[in-house]
Amino acid sequence: MNFNNILAEEENGILTISINRPKKLNALNRETIAELHEAFADARDDHDIKLVILTGRGEKAFVAGADIAEFADFTPEEGRKLSSEGHEILFDYIANFPKPVIAAINGFALGGGLELAMAAHFRIASDSAKMGLPETSLGVVPGYGGTQRLPQLVGKGRAMEMIMTAGMIDANQALQYNLVNHVTEPENLEAFTLEIAEKILKNSTVAISGAIRAINANYEAGVNGFKVEIDEFGHAFSTEDFKEGTSAFLNKRKADFPGE
């Protein structure tokens, strides 16, 4: 896969997607969003890819926000369209992706960058990372899911404070807030993320997809998450992965899941 603004590298079932605009601190523009969607869509259809790691190129930034120059003169309707399309083709797409997505936050994750990281299924941060939603300092609100996903992760009060002050928090405060799962040294971020990815890959990819759907259902208005869980649990009994997993357990051996 060849792109202008991202790099996509696959090894041993793990696709690492890196936003590659270091001179712009990896800021998101519409072309980058479209390329990210294409990379994720390709990964969705590729049976050999089991997990995606999302990170930024360079030492300074994961994604230091959106490319403000691109929308500074937008009309209200153009602003609504920008937000709506971003949700559809990237942020919601990642949140509901059927394969695990881990954000490895290697530096600044601000505005759209933090929203991108929050769309991933969980986050690991370098201890040099800084995170925040500075949109209100520009006279706008977070438009790629920040007002919804941040309270889910850190609670309403902390989300209100972060968005109202437009300030940044460091990685250890993000860990305290449950915004990230782990914090590690910058030089260990890649290895630490891969270590967790490899633990995930030992398990059934089919079951993990079902778990993603069931967990996400809890956050969808009008959807009974318990009912989704029951359905996913029942469906699992029809899969080859279930047959292999139970057989391996009963015969005291390690499972070799076919992913079917």
Secondary structure, DSSP 8 states (H G I E B T S, - for coil): ---SSEEEEEETTEEEEEE--GGGTT-B-HHHHHHHHHHHHHHHH-TT--EEEEEESSSSEEE--B-GGGTTT--HHHHHHHHHHHIIIIIHHHHT-SS-EEEEE-SEEETHHHHHHHHSSEEEEETT-EEE--GGGGT----SSHHHHHHHHH-HHHHHHHHHHT-EEEHHHHHHTTS-SEEE-GGGHHHHHHHHHHHHHTS-HHHHHHHHHHHHHTTSTT--HHHHHHHHHHHHTTSHHHHHHHHHHHTTS-------
